[in-house]
């Protein structure tokens, strides 16, 4: 199993499955690739991820009993936490293997870095114990100082939600709001003690209250999940400054130098609020969006907002060039660079999708919007 883990792997997904029929390993692997293809665009395509060594081989163990098949699925990942969680959920969504019904259930996501940290700490204790016995009495004070450095950071719990925080949240005039406990730990490691975590998708009331009393800097991961959390924070609390980890990096994995650089280069929240302002579109577009959610389908419209075609998202790139007079494309999927280029060539004005992937180039037209970017307008056109 070790050979399936990529050298840069941070996590290992462990899942179990049950199939109402007799299957073999290739059947299960084929079902995973087949039923997850195209769900989240090329950034999370399993074949592309394997090709780029972002995930390891999909390891499957199968046993049969009473005309049923049971087993385990193991996949290593060097993706971020959020992307690894999406990958695990996608694997769990497999419903059939061959002609038979199947059920896949996530057992756990193993953090390889945590395992390695525990091994290092255990070995360090052994080294320190042996060193203590072999050292002369004069070195006792030095050993105590080294041990103090190795003590865990002093994370405290704050507010009725028991949020992970540093010890200076109450006394400081300003606070830094991060996403999770690991982020708090990393900032404490660098001597920053006025930090507190949201620890969840919903913004806690404690954070709302603190934002009214103190100057707030939010410090978030440099990924799509960080974008979504920032949008929610800007709409919920009084944010003064915004700091971000470098693209595709998480706050919990930054060095102290990277943390200090990010905080030094923080941006006034007022400068980026307009980026997250909702765009007003005709009510018909809102209705189409609501009807499309969860369908993995696309609707192509002309300037009069008349529906020209409705196609599966998986066929959108193939069908779009052949439909004339397309002005707006609304689809339940991810806006990729390929779709942007095709829409630009067709003279499409608006490309509206569930999410936007990381793009190499953004054209002037089409205008790129997500479902969350739009709101109903009084009749005036998009």
ROZA-672629 format. One record per residue (C-alpha): x, y, z negated. Coordinates in steps of 0.2 Angstrom, whole numbers. Example, Ala and Ser with C-alpha at 12.3 -4.5 7.8 and 13.67 -1.06 7.14 Angstrom:
2
[[62,-22,-39]]
[[68,-5,-36]]
***
This chain:
382
[[0,0,0]]
[[15,11,-3]]
[[19,12,16]]
[[2,20,19]]
[[6,36,8]]
[[13,50,18]]
[[29,58,11]]
[[20,74,7]]
[[5,66,0]]
[[-3,75,-15]]
[[-19,65,-18]]
[[-25,47,-15]]
[[-44,44,-11]]
[[-51,28,-18]]
[[-68,22,-13]]
[[-77,6,-13]]
[[-90,-1,0]]
[[-104,-14,2]]
[[-110,-20,19]]
[[-125,-31,22]]
[[-116,-42,34]]
[[-99,-50,38]]
[[-86,-38,44]]
[[-67,-36,45]]
[[-55,-22,42]]
[[-55,-15,59]]
[[-74,-14,59]]
[[-74,-3,43]]
[[-60,8,49]]
[[-69,10,66]]
[[-85,15,57]]
[[-75,28,47]]
[[-67,36,62]]
[[-83,35,73]]
[[-96,42,60]]
[[-85,57,54]]
[[-79,62,71]]
[[-84,80,76]]
[[-92,84,59]]
[[-80,97,54]]
[[-70,102,69]]
[[-52,98,74]]
[[-45,105,57]]
[[-53,90,48]]
[[-53,77,62]]
[[-46,61,55]]
[[-36,56,71]]
[[-28,73,72]]
[[-24,73,53]]
[[-15,56,55]]
[[-6,62,70]]
[[1,77,60]]
[[4,66,45]]
[[-8,76,34]]
[[-16,60,29]]
[[-10,42,29]]
[[-17,26,36]]
[[-34,21,31]]
[[-31,5,20]]
[[-45,-7,19]]
[[-47,-23,8]]
[[-62,-34,12]]
[[-69,-49,4]]
[[-86,-58,9]]
[[-98,-67,-2]]
[[-116,-73,2]]
[[-116,-65,19]]
[[-111,-48,13]]
[[-94,-39,13]]
[[-87,-29,-1]]
[[-70,-20,-2]]
[[-60,-4,-5]]
[[-54,10,5]]
[[-38,20,1]]
[[-32,36,10]]
[[-18,47,5]]
[[-19,66,8]]
[[-7,81,9]]
[[-22,93,12]]
[[-28,105,-1]]
[[-40,100,-15]]
[[-55,107,-6]]
[[-51,99,11]]
[[-47,82,2]]
[[-64,83,-7]]
[[-72,86,10]]
[[-63,71,18]]
[[-69,60,3]]
[[-87,66,5]]
[[-86,62,24]]
[[-79,45,21]]
[[-93,42,8]]
[[-106,47,21]]
[[-103,31,32]]
[[-120,22,33]]
[[-117,8,45]]
[[-103,-4,49]]
[[-106,-12,66]]
[[-125,-17,66]]
[[-126,-18,47]]
[[-131,-6,34]]
[[-117,0,23]]
[[-114,10,7]]
[[-98,19,3]]
[[-95,26,-15]]
[[-80,37,-20]]
[[-72,30,-36]]
[[-59,43,-39]]
[[-46,55,-31]]
[[-29,52,-39]]
[[-18,67,-41]]
[[0,60,-36]]
[[8,76,-43]]
[[0,73,-60]]
[[6,55,-60]]
[[24,61,-56]]
[[23,74,-69]]
[[18,61,-82]]
[[33,50,-77]]
[[45,65,-77]]
[[39,70,-95]]
[[40,52,-101]]
[[57,50,-94]]
[[62,68,-101]]
[[56,62,-119]]
[[67,47,-117]]
[[82,57,-112]]
[[79,70,-125]]
[[77,57,-139]]
[[94,49,-134]]
[[102,65,-132]]
[[96,71,-150]]
[[104,55,-158]]
[[120,57,-148]]
[[122,76,-151]]
[[132,84,-165]]
[[123,93,-179]]
[[128,110,-172]]
[[117,107,-156]]
[[101,105,-166]]
[[95,123,-164]]
[[99,123,-145]]
[[88,107,-143]]
[[74,115,-153]]
[[75,130,-141]]
[[74,118,-126]]
[[59,109,-133]]
[[50,125,-136]]
[[52,129,-118]]
[[44,112,-113]]
[[29,115,-124]]
[[12,115,-115]]
[[6,133,-110]]
[[-6,140,-123]]
[[-22,138,-114]]
[[-37,143,-124]]
[[-56,142,-121]]
[[-66,158,-120]]
[[-84,162,-121]]
[[-100,151,-123]]
[[-95,142,-106]]
[[-78,137,-114]]
[[-69,144,-99]]
[[-50,140,-98]]
[[-40,156,-102]]
[[-25,165,-108]]
[[-23,171,-126]]
[[-23,190,-121]]
[[-40,191,-112]]
[[-49,199,-127]]
[[-35,212,-130]]
[[-30,216,-113]]
[[-38,231,-104]]
[[-37,222,-87]]
[[-39,203,-83]]
[[-35,192,-69]]
[[-49,180,-63]]
[[-44,164,-55]]
[[-53,148,-48]]
[[-48,134,-60]]
[[-39,128,-76]]
[[-23,123,-65]]
[[-22,141,-59]]
[[-23,147,-77]]
[[-9,135,-82]]
[[2,141,-68]]
[[0,160,-72]]
[[4,156,-91]]
[[19,147,-86]]
[[25,163,-78]]
[[21,174,-93]]
[[4,181,-87]]
[[-8,179,-102]]
[[-23,190,-97]]
[[-30,176,-85]]
[[-47,167,-85]]
[[-54,154,-74]]
[[-72,153,-66]]
[[-71,134,-67]]
[[-85,130,-55]]
[[-96,136,-40]]
[[-107,147,-51]]
[[-100,164,-58]]
[[-101,162,-77]]
[[-110,175,-87]]
[[-94,178,-97]]
[[-85,184,-81]]
[[-100,195,-77]]
[[-99,203,-94]]
[[-80,205,-94]]
[[-81,214,-77]]
[[-91,227,-85]]
[[-79,230,-99]]
[[-62,227,-91]]
[[-53,231,-74]]
[[-54,214,-64]]
[[-41,207,-52]]
[[-47,191,-43]]
[[-33,180,-38]]
[[-39,166,-26]]
[[-32,152,-15]]
[[-27,156,3]]
[[-40,145,11]]
[[-58,145,17]]
[[-65,140,0]]
[[-56,155,-7]]
[[-65,166,6]]
[[-82,159,0]]
[[-78,162,-19]]
[[-72,180,-15]]
[[-88,184,-6]]
[[-98,177,-21]]
[[-88,187,-33]]
[[-89,203,-23]]
[[-108,202,-23]]
[[-109,197,-42]]
[[-96,206,-52]]
[[-87,223,-52]]
[[-70,218,-44]]
[[-56,232,-44]]
[[-42,222,-34]]
[[-41,206,-24]]
[[-25,196,-23]]
[[-23,180,-12]]
[[-11,165,-11]]
[[-2,164,5]]
[[-13,156,19]]
[[-16,137,16]]
[[-8,138,-1]]
[[-17,136,-18]]
[[-13,147,-34]]
[[-9,132,-44]]
[[6,127,-33]]
[[14,144,-31]]
[[31,149,-39]]
[[32,163,-51]]
[[40,173,-38]]
[[26,170,-26]]
[[13,174,-40]]
[[22,191,-44]]
[[23,195,-25]]
[[4,191,-22]]
[[-1,202,-38]]
[[10,216,-33]]
[[2,216,-15]]
[[-16,216,-22]]
[[-28,226,-11]]
[[-42,237,-18]]
[[-59,228,-17]]
[[-66,243,-9]]
[[-55,240,6]]
[[-62,223,10]]
[[-80,224,5]]
[[-85,229,22]]
[[-78,213,29]]
[[-91,204,19]]
[[-106,215,22]]
[[-120,206,30]]
[[-124,209,48]]
[[-143,212,52]]
[[-150,202,67]]
[[-167,199,74]]
[[-179,188,63]]
[[-179,175,77]]
[[-161,172,75]]
[[-164,170,56]]
[[-178,157,60]]
[[-167,148,72]]
[[-153,147,59]]
[[-164,140,46]]
[[-171,127,58]]
[[-154,122,63]]
[[-146,119,46]]
[[-142,100,44]]
[[-146,96,62]]
[[-129,97,70]]
[[-137,105,85]]
[[-134,121,95]]
[[-147,133,103]]
[[-142,144,118]]
[[-151,160,121]]
[[-152,174,134]]
[[-153,193,131]]
[[-171,192,128]]
[[-168,179,114]]
[[-177,166,125]]
[[-171,148,122]]
[[-161,142,137]]
[[-155,125,130]]
[[-154,115,114]]
[[-140,102,113]]
[[-130,92,100]]
[[-115,101,93]]
[[-104,87,100]]
[[-109,91,117]]
[[-108,110,116]]
[[-91,113,123]]
[[-96,102,138]]
[[-113,110,141]]
[[-110,128,138]]
[[-100,132,155]]
[[-115,125,165]]
[[-129,136,157]]
[[-132,153,165]]
[[-136,170,157]]
[[-131,164,139]]
[[-130,179,128]]
[[-130,171,110]]
[[-125,154,104]]
[[-131,148,87]]
[[-125,131,81]]
[[-124,120,65]]
[[-105,118,66]]
[[-88,126,65]]
[[-83,140,77]]
[[-66,133,84]]
[[-54,142,95]]
[[-60,131,110]]
[[-78,136,108]]
[[-72,155,106]]
[[-62,153,122]]
[[-77,145,132]]
[[-89,158,125]]
[[-77,172,130]]
[[-76,165,148]]
[[-95,164,149]]
[[-97,182,143]]
[[-107,177,128]]
[[-110,191,116]]
[[-113,182,99]]
[[-106,166,93]]
[[-115,161,77]]
[[-110,145,67]]
[[-110,138,50]]
[[-91,142,47]]
[[-76,149,56]]
[[-60,139,57]]
[[-43,147,57]]
[[-41,155,74]]
[[-25,159,84]]
[[-34,173,93]]
[[-50,183,90]]
[[-57,191,106]]
[[-67,208,106]]
[[-82,197,113]]
[[-90,186,108]]
[[-93,193,90]]
[[-90,179,78]]
[[-103,177,64]]
[[-107,163,51]]
[[-124,159,44]]
[[-119,168,28]]
[[-115,184,37]]
[[-132,188,44]]
[[-148,195,37]]
[[-165,200,45]]
[[-166,217,53]]
[[-180,228,58]]
[[-183,226,76]]
[[-168,234,85]]
[[-159,219,93]]
[[-143,211,87]]
***
